[in-house]
Amino acid sequence: MISLIIDGRKVSVRKLSTVLDAARKLDIKIPTLCHHPALSPYGGCRLCLVEIKGSPKP
């Protein structure tokens, strides 16, 4: 398990989980198309872009 803080709230998730998985566990809604059940993953629209402190900006 790993722990992280999203919007001041601590959450623990399994190793290899995504930030989206962690946010969903906290019931935080992040808009996304790649994980929509009716669409194929694309990964280029940047709809789900989030800021991660200490990480370089894209």
WOGITA-V909775 format. One line per field, one symbol per residue. psi: psi as a letter, one per 20 degrees, with the letter a starting at -180 (. if undefined). burial: b if it has 9 or more other C-alpha atoms within 8 Angstrom, else e. Layout:
psi: ???
burial: ???
This chain:
psi: qqqrppljppqprqqjqrhgggghhjkppopqhhjphiqqpgjihkhjpqpopiqqq.
burial: eeeeeeeeeebbbeeeeeeebbbbeeeeeeeebbeeeeeeeeeeeeeeeeeeeeeeee
